[in-house]
Amino acid sequence: MSHTLTERQIVLTLASLAAITPLSIDMYLPAFPAIAKSLQTSIPNVEISLSLFFFGMAMGQLFGGPISDAYGRRPMIIIGLILFGISSLLLSFTDSIEMFWILRAIQSFGGGIATVNVSAIVRDMFEGKESARIFSMIAMVMLMAPLIAPTMGSLILKFFDWNIIFIFLSLYTLFALGFYLFRFPSVKQERVKVTPIQNYKTVLSHKMAMVFIVSQILSSSGMYTFITSSSFIYMEHFHVSSGQFALFFALNVTTLMIVGRINAWLVKYKDPLVLLRIGMSAQALIGIALFACQDQSIYVLFPLIGLYIGTLGLIFGNSVSLSLEFFPSISASANAIIGVLQYSVGALMGFTASSLHDATLFPITGVMMVVSLCGATLLLLGSRGYIPHHGS
């Protein structure tokens, strides 16, 4: 660990970079009707921009990971944030849905280039249980973004037009870039040649690493299904106001923060794999309960959704830490694979739930149950031969 940085500085700096993604997703959710009206289009057309955002993030990580492993984390973070900030500013001036789609894809591509480095930097600086603990702490701080983002979006809409949301994102990016440049020195890493195909082949052919990666992707895709359908669940199905929607959404995310903080403490005493198994098993059971109770009132569904999302606090940090332990010299490439699968499968599951839409919660809760069951089954069966590893 660098002697020039405190643990708090490391966590806050990296969390401020990682928070770009949830801010970009959750902050504009309440603005969908306003954007549709302004651009003279439908809300489903605006929803397409969310899927494009997931796709752009995936492509940005796929592109940026190997280059970061070869040329360093710092230049890629700078390039990615500049691209994200400029496109965010341009989004505030767009007057057509087609240009909105294009700029949204460019914005997320830059975000992917920058954020793929966050987990890689942690892997450069820490190992084992310590890396799992830092991942959990970063996730806990980062989750302040989705906690407050819908409320911030609703508040902006109350006094200003939707365009201000993207101006805010541009200013936040400028702040995050400045904070990183002046507070976070370059971190020593093992440099490799730019061999993206070989890097990705190395990751994808590692059976145990892929067990951790794919099981995490399946579990997290349930959250993306919820995010994509959250406005329907609360505002249309349960008929809550936009302000109440922001509150319910924030409280659901709060459970993830709480469990993440508990995990950061538990990982000092328990093996990350043990905690990961507990988290995925719990999510699968809650997924079954969520599906079985889909016709119940909001007072039943709301806490179940919160618990379902909360279990990811035991999943994210431990899974990423276990996965990256196998790839110390190409950790950004490995993290790119995680990002590509996470956003792609998340977008696919969200699209699947939307395409099966029948004005009930059956498709949404069904997808959430199935992916969590598949994730838990894969982990429990596939990780039985796991041997702790600290190098590739």
C-alpha positions as YAML, in Angstrom:
chain: A
units: angstrom
residues:
- id: 1
  name: MET
  ca: [0.00, 0.00, 0.00]
- id: 2
  name: SER
  ca: [1.24, 3.48, -0.82]
- id: 3
  name: HIS
  ca: [2.71, 5.36, 2.13]
- id: 4
  name: THR
  ca: [1.42, 8.68, 0.77]
- id: 5
  name: LEU
  ca: [-2.23, 7.71, 1.01]
- id: 6
  name: THR
  ca: [-4.45, 6.88, 3.93]
- id: 7
  name: GLU
  ca: [-7.01, 4.12, 3.61]
- id: 8
  name: ARG
  ca: [-9.78, 6.71, 3.75]
- id: 9
  name: GLN
  ca: [-8.25, 8.68, 0.85]
- id: 10
  name: ILE
  ca: [-7.98, 5.53, -1.24]
- id: 11
  name: VAL
  ca: [-11.61, 4.56, -0.60]
- id: 12
  name: LEU
  ca: [-13.04, 8.05, -1.14]
- id: 13
  name: THR
  ca: [-11.05, 8.72, -4.32]
- id: 14
  name: LEU
  ca: [-11.85, 5.40, -5.98]
- id: 15
  name: ALA
  ca: [-15.48, 5.52, -4.84]
- id: 16
  name: SER
  ca: [-15.87, 8.99, -6.38]
- id: 17
  name: LEU
  ca: [-14.73, 7.53, -9.72]
- id: 18
  name: ALA
  ca: [-16.92, 4.44, -9.45]
- id: 19
  name: ALA
  ca: [-19.95, 6.56, -8.49]
- id: 20
  name: ILE
  ca: [-20.10, 7.97, -12.02]
- id: 21
  name: THR
  ca: [-21.96, 4.87, -13.18]
- id: 22
  name: PRO
  ca: [-24.83, 4.82, -10.65]
- id: 23
  name: LEU
  ca: [-25.20, 8.60, -10.84]
- id: 24
  name: SER
  ca: [-25.54, 8.40, -14.62]
- id: 25
  name: ILE
  ca: [-28.13, 5.64, -14.38]
- id: 26
  name: ASP
  ca: [-30.28, 6.61, -11.41]
- id: 27
  name: MET
  ca: [-30.27, 10.38, -11.55]
- id: 28
  name: TYR
  ca: [-32.19, 10.66, -14.82]
- id: 29
  name: LEU
  ca: [-34.75, 7.91, -14.09]
- id: 30
  name: PRO
  ca: [-37.36, 10.38, -12.72]
- id: 31
  name: ALA
  ca: [-36.82, 12.56, -15.83]
- id: 32
  name: PHE
  ca: [-37.97, 9.98, -18.39]
- id: 33
  name: PRO
  ca: [-41.40, 11.62, -18.92]
- id: 34
  name: ALA
  ca: [-39.86, 15.10, -19.17]
- id: 35
  name: ILE
  ca: [-37.18, 13.94, -21.63]
- id: 36
  name: ALA
  ca: [-39.77, 12.16, -23.77]
- id: 37
  name: LYS
  ca: [-41.93, 15.28, -23.90]
- id: 38
  name: SER
  ca: [-39.00, 17.58, -24.68]
- id: 39
  name: LEU
  ca: [-37.63, 15.34, -27.45]
- id: 40
  name: GLN
  ca: [-41.13, 14.62, -28.78]
- id: 41
  name: THR
  ca: [-40.85, 10.87, -28.38]
- id: 42
  name: SER
  ca: [-42.18, 8.07, -26.18]
- id: 43
  name: ILE
  ca: [-40.95, 6.90, -22.77]
- id: 44
  name: PRO
  ca: [-39.98, 3.45, -24.18]
- id: 45
  name: ASN
  ca: [-37.69, 5.28, -26.65]
- id: 46
  name: VAL
  ca: [-36.07, 7.08, -23.73]
- id: 47
  name: GLU
  ca: [-35.68, 3.73, -21.93]
- id: 48
  name: ILE
  ca: [-33.58, 2.54, -24.89]
- id: 49
  name: SER
  ca: [-30.93, 5.04, -23.79]
- id: 50
  name: LEU
  ca: [-30.51, 3.02, -20.58]
- id: 51
  name: SER
  ca: [-29.77, -0.17, -22.51]
- id: 52
  name: LEU
  ca: [-27.36, 1.81, -24.73]
- id: 53
  name: PHE
  ca: [-25.66, 3.09, -21.59]
- id: 54
  name: PHE
  ca: [-25.10, -0.46, -20.33]
- id: 55
  name: PHE
  ca: [-23.75, -1.47, -23.75]
- id: 56
  name: GLY
  ca: [-21.42, 1.54, -23.92]
- id: 57
  name: MET
  ca: [-20.05, 0.84, -20.45]
- id: 58
  name: ALA
  ca: [-19.34, -2.74, -21.48]
- id: 59
  name: MET
  ca: [-17.52, -1.69, -24.65]
- id: 60
  name: GLY
  ca: [-15.55, 1.01, -22.83]
- id: 61
  name: GLN
  ca: [-14.30, -1.51, -20.28]
- id: 62
  name: LEU
  ca: [-13.50, -4.05, -22.99]
- id: 63
  name: PHE
  ca: [-11.44, -1.42, -24.85]
- id: 64
  name: GLY
  ca: [-9.84, 0.24, -21.83]
- id: 65
  name: GLY
  ca: [-8.85, -2.79, -19.76]
- id: 66
  name: PRO
  ca: [-5.94, -4.16, -21.82]
- id: 67
  name: ILE
  ca: [-4.61, -0.68, -22.62]
- id: 68
  name: SER
  ca: [-4.66, 0.16, -18.92]
- id: 69
  name: ASP
  ca: [-2.69, -3.02, -18.13]
- id: 70
  name: ALA
  ca: [-0.06, -2.00, -20.69]
- id: 71
  name: TYR
  ca: [0.20, 1.79, -20.31]
- id: 72
  name: GLY
  ca: [-1.05, 2.49, -16.81]
- id: 73
  name: ARG
  ca: [-4.25, 3.31, -14.98]
- id: 74
  name: ARG
  ca: [-3.79, 7.07, -14.78]
- id: 75
  name: PRO
  ca: [-3.86, 8.04, -18.51]
- id: 76
  name: MET
  ca: [-6.91, 5.86, -19.17]
- id: 77
  name: ILE
  ca: [-8.82, 7.36, -16.25]
- id: 78
  name: ILE
  ca: [-8.04, 10.86, -17.54]
- id: 79
  name: ILE
  ca: [-9.11, 10.04, -21.11]
- id: 80
  name: GLY
  ca: [-12.27, 8.28, -19.97]
- id: 81
  name: LEU
  ca: [-13.38, 11.07, -17.64]
- id: 82
  name: ILE
  ca: [-12.77, 13.78, -20.25]
- id: 83
  name: LEU
  ca: [-14.84, 11.87, -22.81]
- id: 84
  name: PHE
  ca: [-17.59, 11.30, -20.24]
- id: 85
  name: GLY
  ca: [-17.64, 14.94, -19.16]
- id: 86
  name: ILE
  ca: [-17.79, 16.42, -22.67]
- id: 87
  name: SER
  ca: [-20.56, 14.07, -23.82]
- id: 88
  name: SER
  ca: [-22.51, 14.78, -20.61]
- id: 89
  name: LEU
  ca: [-22.40, 18.49, -21.41]
- id: 90
  name: LEU
  ca: [-23.49, 17.90, -25.01]
- id: 91
  name: LEU
  ca: [-26.40, 15.76, -23.80]
- id: 92
  name: SER
  ca: [-27.86, 18.83, -22.11]
- id: 93
  name: PHE
  ca: [-28.14, 20.55, -25.52]
- id: 94
  name: THR
  ca: [-29.53, 17.70, -27.62]
- id: 95
  name: ASP
  ca: [-32.92, 18.16, -29.28]
- id: 96
  name: SER
  ca: [-33.56, 14.73, -30.83]
- id: 97
  name: ILE
  ca: [-33.86, 11.24, -29.41]
- id: 98
  name: GLU
  ca: [-31.40, 9.87, -31.98]
- id: 99
  name: MET
  ca: [-28.66, 12.27, -30.88]
- id: 100
  name: PHE
  ca: [-29.58, 11.54, -27.26]
- id: 101
  name: TRP
  ca: [-28.94, 7.84, -27.93]
- id: 102
  name: ILE
  ca: [-25.60, 8.51, -29.64]
- id: 103
  name: LEU
  ca: [-24.31, 10.83, -26.92]
- id: 104
  name: ARG
  ca: [-25.50, 8.50, -24.19]
- id: 105
  name: ALA
  ca: [-23.51, 5.66, -25.77]
- id: 106
  name: ILE
  ca: [-20.39, 7.87, -26.07]
- id: 107
  name: GLN
  ca: [-20.82, 9.05, -22.49]
- id: 108
  name: SER
  ca: [-20.95, 5.51, -21.15]
- id: 109
  name: PHE
  ca: [-18.02, 4.41, -23.34]
- id: 110
  name: GLY
  ca: [-15.86, 7.05, -21.64]
- id: 111
  name: GLY
  ca: [-17.23, 6.01, -18.26]
- id: 112
  name: GLY
  ca: [-16.30, 2.40, -18.95]
- id: 113
  name: ILE
  ca: [-12.73, 3.34, -19.87]
- id: 114
  name: ALA
  ca: [-12.36, 5.20, -16.56]
- id: 115
  name: THR
  ca: [-14.19, 2.93, -14.13]
- id: 116
  name: VAL
  ca: [-12.61, -0.33, -15.31]
- id: 117
  name: ASN
  ca: [-9.49, 0.88, -13.51]
- id: 118
  name: VAL
  ca: [-11.04, 1.16, -10.05]
- id: 119
  name: SER
  ca: [-10.95, -2.55, -9.21]
- id: 120
  name: ALA
  ca: [-7.60, -2.91, -11.00]
- id: 121
  name: ILE
  ca: [-6.05, -0.24, -8.76]
- id: 122
  name: VAL
  ca: [-7.31, -2.05, -5.66]
- id: 123
  name: ARG
  ca: [-5.74, -5.27, -6.98]
- id: 124
  name: ASP
  ca: [-2.46, -3.38, -7.62]
- id: 125
  name: MET
  ca: [-2.38, -2.26, -3.99]
- id: 126
  name: PHE
  ca: [-3.97, -5.06, -1.95]
- id: 127
  name: GLU
  ca: [-4.37, -8.83, -1.83]
- id: 128
  name: GLY
  ca: [-6.61, -11.45, -0.25]
- id: 129
  name: LYS
  ca: [-8.94, -10.50, 2.59]
- id: 130
  name: GLU
  ca: [-7.60, -6.93, 2.58]
- id: 131
  name: SER
  ca: [-8.67, -6.42, -1.04]
- id: 132
  name: ALA
  ca: [-12.11, -7.87, -0.29]
- id: 133
  name: ARG
  ca: [-12.44, -5.44, 2.64]
- id: 134
  name: ILE
  ca: [-11.40, -2.43, 0.52]
- id: 135
  name: PHE
  ca: [-13.80, -3.48, -2.25]
- id: 136
  name: SER
  ca: [-16.63, -3.61, 0.29]
- id: 137
  name: MET
  ca: [-15.75, -0.18, 1.70]
- id: 138
  name: ILE
  ca: [-15.58, 1.37, -1.78]
- id: 139
  name: ALA
  ca: [-18.94, -0.20, -2.65]
- id: 140
  name: MET
  ca: [-20.43, 1.16, 0.57]
- id: 141
  name: VAL
  ca: [-19.30, 4.75, -0.15]
- id: 142
  name: MET
  ca: [-20.09, 4.45, -3.87]
- id: 143
  name: LEU
  ca: [-23.65, 3.38, -3.05]
- id: 144
  name: MET
  ca: [-24.33, 6.84, -1.69]
- id: 145
  name: ALA
  ca: [-24.81, 7.72, -5.38]
- id: 146
  name: PRO
  ca: [-27.86, 5.54, -6.12]
- id: 147
  name: LEU
  ca: [-29.11, 6.34, -2.65]
- id: 148
  name: ILE
  ca: [-29.43, 10.06, -3.36]
- id: 149
  name: ALA
  ca: [-29.41, 10.17, -7.19]
- id: 150
  name: PRO
  ca: [-33.18, 9.75, -7.82]
- id: 151
  name: THR
  ca: [-33.92, 12.33, -5.12]
- id: 152
  name: MET
  ca: [-31.43, 14.74, -6.68]
- id: 153
  name: GLY
  ca: [-32.96, 14.14, -10.09]
- id: 154
  name: SER
  ca: [-36.47, 14.81, -8.73]
- id: 155
  name: LEU
  ca: [-35.26, 17.94, -6.96]
- id: 156
  name: ILE
  ca: [-33.62, 19.31, -10.12]
- id: 157
  name: LEU
  ca: [-36.80, 18.63, -12.09]
- id: 158
  name: LYS
  ca: [-38.80, 20.56, -9.51]
- id: 159
  name: PHE
  ca: [-36.88, 23.77, -10.19]
- id: 160
  name: PHE
  ca: [-35.18, 23.29, -13.56]
- id: 161
  name: ASP
  ca: [-35.42, 21.42, -16.88]
- id: 162
  name: TRP
  ca: [-34.06, 17.86, -17.31]
- id: 163
  name: ASN
  ca: [-31.00, 19.26, -19.14]
- id: 164
  name: ILE
  ca: [-29.54, 20.42, -15.81]
- id: 165
  name: ILE
  ca: [-29.14, 16.78, -14.74]
- id: 166
  name: PHE
  ca: [-26.52, 16.26, -17.45]
- id: 167
  name: ILE
  ca: [-24.82, 19.58, -16.71]
- id: 168
  name: PHE
  ca: [-24.53, 18.37, -13.12]
- id: 169
  name: LEU
  ca: [-22.98, 15.09, -14.32]
- id: 170
  name: SER
  ca: [-20.46, 17.08, -16.37]
- id: 171
  name: LEU
  ca: [-19.50, 19.20, -13.35]
- id: 172
  name: TYR
  ca: [-19.27, 16.12, -11.11]
- id: 173
  name: THR
  ca: [-16.91, 14.50, -13.61]
- id: 174
  name: LEU
  ca: [-14.70, 17.59, -13.55]
- id: 175
  name: PHE
  ca: [-14.64, 17.39, -9.74]
- id: 176
  name: ALA
  ca: [-13.83, 13.65, -9.76]
- id: 177
  name: LEU
  ca: [-11.02, 14.18, -12.27]
- id: 178
  name: GLY
  ca: [-9.49, 17.02, -10.25]
- id: 179
  name: PHE
  ca: [-9.80, 15.06, -7.00]
- id: 180
  name: TYR
  ca: [-8.06, 12.07, -8.59]
- id: 181
  name: LEU
  ca: [-5.26, 14.08, -10.22]
- id: 182
  name: PHE
  ca: [-4.35, 16.08, -7.13]
- id: 183
  name: ARG
  ca: [-5.04, 13.55, -4.38]
- id: 184
  name: PHE
  ca: [-4.10, 10.19, -5.89]
- id: 185
  name: PRO
  ca: [-0.52, 9.59, -7.10]
- id: 186
  name: SER
  ca: [0.39, 6.94, -9.66]
- id: 187
  name: VAL
  ca: [0.27, 3.41, -8.31]
- id: 188
  name: LYS
  ca: [2.95, 0.87, -9.18]
- id: 189
  name: GLN
  ca: [1.64, -1.99, -11.32]
- id: 190
  name: GLU
  ca: [2.97, -4.89, -13.33]
- id: 191
  name: ARG
  ca: [3.03, -3.70, -16.96]
- id: 192
  name: VAL
  ca: [2.25, -6.07, -19.84]
- id: 193
  name: LYS
  ca: [2.12, -5.80, -23.61]
- id: 194
  name: VAL
  ca: [-1.12, -4.73, -25.29]
- id: 195
  name: THR
  ca: [-2.45, -8.20, -26.07]
- id: 196
  name: PRO
  ca: [-6.20, -7.91, -25.49]
- id: 197
  name: ILE
  ca: [-7.11, -11.20, -27.21]
- id: 198
  name: GLN
  ca: [-4.54, -13.13, -25.18]
- id: 199
  name: ASN
  ca: [-5.52, -11.34, -21.97]
- id: 200
  name: TYR
  ca: [-9.19, -12.12, -22.45]
- id: 201
  name: LYS
  ca: [-8.42, -15.71, -23.46]
- id: 202
  name: THR
  ca: [-6.43, -16.13, -20.24]
- id: 203
  name: VAL
  ca: [-9.35, -14.91, -18.14]
- id: 204
  name: LEU
  ca: [-12.11, -16.73, -20.02]
- id: 205
  name: SER
  ca: [-10.22, -20.06, -19.96]
- id: 206
  name: HIS
  ca: [-9.67, -19.99, -16.18]
- id: 207
  name: LYS
  ca: [-12.44, -22.25, -14.94]
- id: 208
  name: MET
  ca: [-12.47, -21.28, -11.27]
- id: 209
  name: ALA
  ca: [-12.24, -17.55, -11.98]
- id: 210
  name: MET
  ca: [-15.16, -17.85, -14.40]
- id: 211
  name: VAL
  ca: [-17.23, -19.61, -11.74]
- id: 212
  name: PHE
  ca: [-16.84, -16.56, -9.51]
- id: 213
  name: ILE
  ca: [-17.37, -14.12, -12.38]
- id: 214
  name: VAL
  ca: [-20.42, -15.72, -13.98]
- id: 215
  name: SER
  ca: [-22.16, -16.46, -10.67]
- id: 216
  name: GLN
  ca: [-21.69, -12.81, -9.65]
- id: 217
  name: ILE
  ca: [-23.00, -11.62, -13.02]
- id: 218
  name: LEU
  ca: [-26.13, -13.73, -12.65]
- id: 219
  name: SER
  ca: [-26.75, -12.43, -9.12]
- id: 220
  name: SER
  ca: [-26.14, -8.79, -10.05]
- id: 221
  name: SER
  ca: [-28.35, -9.04, -13.16]
- id: 222
  name: GLY
  ca: [-31.30, -9.38, -10.80]
- id: 223
  name: MET
  ca: [-30.48, -5.90, -9.50]
- id: 224
  name: TYR
  ca: [-30.29, -4.51, -13.05]
- id: 225
  name: THR
  ca: [-33.67, -6.07, -13.77]
- id: 226
  name: PHE
  ca: [-35.05, -4.22, -10.76]
- id: 227
  name: ILE
  ca: [-33.40, -0.93, -11.78]
- id: 228
  name: THR
  ca: [-34.80, -1.14, -15.31]
- id: 229
  name: SER
  ca: [-38.30, -1.89, -14.01]
- id: 230
  name: SER
  ca: [-38.21, 0.16, -10.80]
- id: 231
  name: SER
  ca: [-40.30, 3.03, -12.13]
- id: 232
  name: PHE
  ca: [-42.99, 0.57, -13.29]
- id: 233
  name: ILE
  ca: [-42.95, -1.36, -10.00]
- id: 234
  name: TYR
  ca: [-43.39, 1.65, -7.77]
- id: 235
  name: MET
  ca: [-44.92, 4.43, -9.89]
- id: 236
  name: GLU
  ca: [-47.28, 2.42, -12.11]
- id: 237
  name: HIS
  ca: [-48.01, -0.84, -10.31]
- id: 238
  name: PHE
  ca: [-48.17, 0.60, -6.78]
- id: 239
  name: HIS
  ca: [-49.12, 4.15, -7.90]
- id: 240
  name: VAL
  ca: [-46.61, 6.07, -5.77]
- id: 241
  name: SER
  ca: [-45.52, 9.63, -6.60]
- id: 242
  name: SER
  ca: [-42.11, 10.51, -8.06]
- id: 243
  name: GLY
  ca: [-41.01, 11.77, -4.65]
- id: 244
  name: GLN
  ca: [-42.12, 8.55, -2.95]
- id: 245
  name: PHE
  ca: [-40.43, 6.55, -5.71]
- id: 246
  name: ALA
  ca: [-37.12, 8.25, -4.90]
- id: 247
  name: LEU
  ca: [-37.61, 7.40, -1.22]
- id: 248
  name: PHE
  ca: [-38.45, 3.74, -1.83]
- id: 249
  name: PHE
  ca: [-35.53, 3.41, -4.26]
- id: 250
  name: ALA
  ca: [-33.14, 5.02, -1.78]
- id: 251
  name: LEU
  ca: [-34.27, 2.77, 1.06]
- id: 252
  name: ASN
  ca: [-33.76, -0.33, -1.11]
- id: 253
  name: VAL
  ca: [-30.20, 0.77, -1.82]
- id: 254
  name: THR
  ca: [-29.63, 1.54, 1.87]
- id: 255
  name: THR
  ca: [-29.89, -2.18, 2.66]
- id: 256
  name: LEU
  ca: [-27.04, -2.82, 0.22]
- id: 257
  name: MET
  ca: [-24.90, -0.22, 1.98]
- id: 258
  name: ILE
  ca: [-25.62, -1.70, 5.40]
- id: 259
  name: VAL
  ca: [-24.82, -5.26, 4.33]
- id: 260
  name: GLY
  ca: [-21.69, -4.03, 2.53]
- id: 261
  name: ARG
  ca: [-20.48, -2.41, 5.74]
- id: 262
  name: ILE
  ca: [-21.17, -5.60, 7.67]
- id: 263
  name: ASN
  ca: [-19.22, -7.56, 5.06]
- id: 264
  name: ALA
  ca: [-16.22, -5.21, 5.39]
- id: 265
  name: TRP
  ca: [-16.15, -6.12, 9.09]
- id: 266
  name: LEU
  ca: [-16.89, -9.85, 8.70]
- id: 267
  name: VAL
  ca: [-14.19, -10.40, 6.07]
- id: 268
  name: LYS
  ca: [-11.57, -9.72, 8.76]
- id: 269
  name: TYR
  ca: [-12.63, -12.96, 10.45]
- id: 270
  name: LYS
  ca: [-14.30, -15.06, 7.73]
- id: 271
  name: ASP
  ca: [-13.02, -16.27, 4.37]
- id: 272
  name: PRO
  ca: [-14.44, -14.26, 1.44]
- id: 273
  name: LEU
  ca: [-15.70, -17.47, -0.20]
- id: 274
  name: VAL
  ca: [-17.74, -18.38, 2.87]
- id: 275
  name: LEU
  ca: [-19.40, -14.97, 2.88]
- id: 276
  name: LEU
  ca: [-19.96, -15.14, -0.89]
- id: 277
  name: ARG
  ca: [-21.74, -18.50, -0.56]
- id: 278
  name: ILE
  ca: [-23.94, -17.12, 2.22]
- id: 279
  name: GLY
  ca: [-24.83, -14.03, 0.18]
- id: 280
  name: MET
  ca: [-25.76, -15.91, -2.99]
- id: 281
  name: SER
  ca: [-27.72, -18.58, -1.12]
- id: 282
  name: ALA
  ca: [-29.66, -15.92, 0.75]
- id: 283
  name: GLN
  ca: [-30.43, -14.03, -2.46]
- id: 284
  name: ALA
  ca: [-31.77, -17.20, -4.10]
- id: 285
  name: LEU
  ca: [-34.11, -17.87, -1.17]
- id: 286
  name: ILE
  ca: [-35.32, -14.26, -1.13]
- id: 287
  name: GLY
  ca: [-35.81, -14.43, -4.90]
- id: 288
  name: ILE
  ca: [-38.15, -17.40, -4.43]
- id: 289
  name: ALA
  ca: [-40.07, -15.49, -1.73]
- id: 290
  name: LEU
  ca: [-40.28, -12.41, -3.97]
- id: 291
  name: PHE
  ca: [-41.75, -14.44, -6.82]
- id: 292
  name: ALA
  ca: [-44.21, -16.22, -4.50]
- id: 293
  name: CYS
  ca: [-45.39, -12.89, -3.04]
- id: 294
  name: GLN
  ca: [-45.62, -10.92, -6.30]
- id: 295
  name: ASP
  ca: [-49.35, -10.26, -5.83]
- id: 296
  name: GLN
  ca: [-48.99, -8.94, -2.29]
- id: 297
  name: SER
  ca: [-49.04, -5.30, -1.19]
- id: 298
  name: ILE
  ca: [-46.17, -2.86, -1.39]
- id: 299
  name: TYR
  ca: [-45.55, -3.41, 2.33]
- id: 300
  name: VAL
  ca: [-44.58, -7.01, 1.56]
- id: 301
  name: LEU
  ca: [-42.76, -6.47, -1.75]
- id: 302
  name: PHE
  ca: [-40.76, -3.42, -0.66]
- id: 303
  name: PRO
  ca: [-38.82, -5.13, 2.18]
- id: 304
  name: LEU
  ca: [-38.28, -8.27, 0.07]
- id: 305
  name: ILE
  ca: [-36.79, -6.18, -2.74]
- id: 306
  name: GLY
  ca: [-34.58, -4.42, -0.20]
- id: 307
  name: LEU
  ca: [-33.31, -7.73, 1.20]
- id: 308
  name: TYR
  ca: [-32.76, -9.10, -2.32]
- id: 309
  name: ILE
  ca: [-30.66, -6.07, -3.29]
- id: 310
  name: GLY
  ca: [-28.97, -6.04, 0.12]
- id: 311
  name: THR
  ca: [-27.48, -9.51, -0.31]
- id: 312
  name: LEU
  ca: [-25.26, -8.06, -3.02]
- id: 313
  name: GLY
  ca: [-23.30, -6.45, -0.18]
- id: 314
  name: LEU
  ca: [-22.00, -9.95, 0.56]
- id: 315
  name: ILE
  ca: [-21.48, -10.73, -3.13]
- id: 316
  name: PHE
  ca: [-19.78, -7.84, -4.96]
- id: 317
  name: GLY
  ca: [-16.62, -7.27, -2.95]
- id: 318
  name: ASN
  ca: [-15.91, -10.91, -2.16]
- id: 319
  name: SER
  ca: [-16.53, -12.13, -5.71]
- id: 320
  name: VAL
  ca: [-14.38, -9.47, -7.39]
- id: 321
  name: SER
  ca: [-11.57, -10.03, -4.90]
- id: 322
  name: LEU
  ca: [-11.60, -13.79, -5.43]
- id: 323
  name: SER
  ca: [-11.71, -13.37, -9.22]
- id: 324
  name: LEU
  ca: [-8.88, -10.85, -9.53]
- id: 325
  name: GLU
  ca: [-6.54, -12.86, -7.28]
- id: 326
  name: PHE
  ca: [-5.87, -15.10, -10.28]
- id: 327
  name: PHE
  ca: [-4.75, -12.22, -12.56]
- id: 328
  name: PRO
  ca: [-2.33, -9.83, -10.78]
- id: 329
  name: SER
  ca: [-0.68, -8.58, -14.01]
- id: 330
  name: ILE
  ca: [-3.84, -8.24, -16.13]
- id: 331
  name: SER
  ca: [-6.37, -7.23, -13.46]
- id: 332
  name: ALA
  ca: [-7.90, -4.46, -15.61]
- id: 333
  name: SER
  ca: [-8.50, -6.94, -18.42]
- id: 334
  name: ALA
  ca: [-10.10, -9.35, -15.96]
- id: 335
  name: ASN
  ca: [-12.23, -6.54, -14.57]
- id: 336
  name: ALA
  ca: [-13.21, -5.62, -18.13]
- id: 337
  name: ILE
  ca: [-14.58, -9.14, -18.62]
- id: 338
  name: ILE
  ca: [-16.58, -8.71, -15.41]
- id: 339
  name: GLY
  ca: [-17.87, -5.33, -16.57]
- id: 340
  name: VAL
  ca: [-18.79, -6.51, -20.07]
- id: 341
  name: LEU
  ca: [-20.71, -9.51, -18.76]
- id: 342
  name: GLN
  ca: [-22.29, -7.53, -15.93]
- id: 343
  name: TYR
  ca: [-23.67, -4.75, -18.11]
- id: 344
  name: SER
  ca: [-24.51, -7.00, -21.07]
- id: 345
  name: VAL
  ca: [-26.32, -9.66, -19.05]
- id: 346
  name: GLY
  ca: [-27.91, -6.98, -16.87]
- id: 347
  name: ALA
  ca: [-29.21, -5.18, -19.94]
- id: 348
  name: LEU
  ca: [-30.40, -8.49, -21.43]
- id: 349
  name: MET
  ca: [-32.29, -9.49, -18.29]
- id: 350
  name: GLY
  ca: [-33.85, -6.03, -18.01]
- id: 351
  name: PHE
  ca: [-34.86, -6.21, -21.67]
- id: 352
  name: THR
  ca: [-36.26, -9.72, -21.16]
- id: 353
  name: ALA
  ca: [-38.42, -8.58, -18.25]
- id: 354
  name: SER
  ca: [-39.59, -5.54, -20.25]
- id: 355
  name: SER
  ca: [-40.36, -7.59, -23.38]
- id: 356
  name: LEU
  ca: [-42.47, -10.00, -21.34]
- id: 357
  name: HIS
  ca: [-44.34, -7.09, -19.76]
- id: 358
  name: ASP
  ca: [-47.95, -8.01, -19.02]
- id: 359
  name: ALA
  ca: [-48.89, -5.24, -16.56]
- id: 360
  name: THR
  ca: [-48.03, -7.53, -13.62]
- id: 361
  name: LEU
  ca: [-44.88, -8.23, -11.61]
- id: 362
  name: PHE
  ca: [-44.69, -11.83, -12.87]
- id: 363
  name: PRO
  ca: [-41.95, -11.25, -15.53]
- id: 364
  name: ILE
  ca: [-39.86, -9.03, -13.25]
- id: 365
  name: THR
  ca: [-39.93, -11.23, -10.15]
- id: 366
  name: GLY
  ca: [-39.59, -14.33, -12.33]
- id: 367
  name: VAL
  ca: [-36.36, -13.09, -13.91]
- id: 368
  name: MET
  ca: [-35.01, -11.98, -10.52]
- id: 369
  name: MET
  ca: [-35.71, -15.42, -9.03]
- id: 370
  name: VAL
  ca: [-34.26, -17.42, -11.92]
- id: 371
  name: VAL
  ca: [-30.96, -15.50, -12.17]
- id: 372
  name: SER
  ca: [-30.34, -15.66, -8.42]
- id: 373
  name: LEU
  ca: [-31.07, -19.41, -8.33]
- id: 374
  name: CYS
  ca: [-28.72, -20.01, -11.26]
- id: 375
  name: GLY
  ca: [-25.99, -17.86, -9.69]
- id: 376
  name: ALA
  ca: [-26.16, -19.64, -6.33]
- id: 377
  name: THR
  ca: [-26.25, -23.10, -7.92]
- id: 378
  name: LEU
  ca: [-23.22, -22.35, -10.10]
- id: 379
  name: LEU
  ca: [-21.21, -21.01, -7.18]
- id: 380
  name: LEU
  ca: [-22.05, -23.80, -4.73]
- id: 381
  name: LEU
  ca: [-21.28, -26.54, -7.25]
- id: 382
  name: GLY
  ca: [-18.42, -24.89, -9.11]
- id: 383
  name: SER
  ca: [-16.37, -23.58, -6.18]
- id: 384
  name: ARG
  ca: [-15.97, -26.88, -4.35]
- id: 385
  name: GLY
  ca: [-12.44, -27.32, -5.71]
- id: 386
  name: TYR
  ca: [-11.30, -23.78, -4.92]
- id: 387
  name: ILE
  ca: [-7.72, -23.34, -3.73]
- id: 388
  name: PRO
  ca: [-6.60, -19.83, -2.60]
- id: 389
  name: HIS
  ca: [-4.31, -18.35, -5.23]
- id: 390
  name: HIS
  ca: [-2.12, -15.26, -5.23]
- id: 391
  name: GLY
  ca: [-0.66, -14.98, -8.68]
- id: 392
  name: SER
  ca: [-1.01, -16.14, -12.26]
...
